[in-house]
Amino acid sequence: MPGPVLALLLCVLAGCAGEQQIESPAPLYTQVPIAYPLELWDSDVEGETILRVRVTELGRVDSVEVLQSSGQMAFDSAAIAGAREMRFSPARKKGKRIEAWAEVPITFSKRPRPDSALSL
């Protein structure tokens, strides 16, 4: 059985209102171990799920939505479960921590990513 797969994460603030600067929430780690579903691993299936997560002022994820499905329910479920365990540096507005939504793509790939592909 394969071990956890490292899913590349890219965090983007989902909506800045008005002219006030909002510092986007940022994942505390560039990669998070997410279980690659065994049946898809064995079948050499790859995919990407794009999630929308709400990050609290403490940096925890309290809500997760699928913005774009991978087309595989097992990938989408694994992505949601992994996102719930993520920790973030919270968004800030005028130096104060705030709750904010962020988009997080989770890529399921059996191919290793070069270090240069990591960009946040």
WOPE-V502645 format. One line per field, one symbol per residue. ss: DSSP state (a for helix, b for strand, c for the rest). phi: phi as a letter, one per 40 degrees, with the letter a starting at -180 (. if undefined). psi: psi as a letter, one per 30 degrees, with the letter a starting at -180 (. if undefined). Layout:
ss = ???
phi = ???
psi = ???
This chain:
ss = ccccbbbbccbbbccccccccbbccbbcccbbbbcccaaaaaccccbbbbbbbbbccccbbbbbbbbbccccaaaaaaaaaaaaccbbbcbbbccbbbcbbbbbbbbbccccccaaaccc
phi = .cccccccbbbbccibcgcccbcccbccbcbbcbccddcccccfcbabbbbbbbbcccgccbabbccaccgbdccdccccccccccbbcccbbfgccbcacacbcbbbacccccdcccab
psi = klakkjkkkkkkkfjkkafkkkjkkkkfkfkkkkkkkeeeefghkllkkklkkkklffglkfkkkjejlffjeeeeeeeeeeefflklkllkkhfkklklkkkjkjkjkfkkklfffjk.
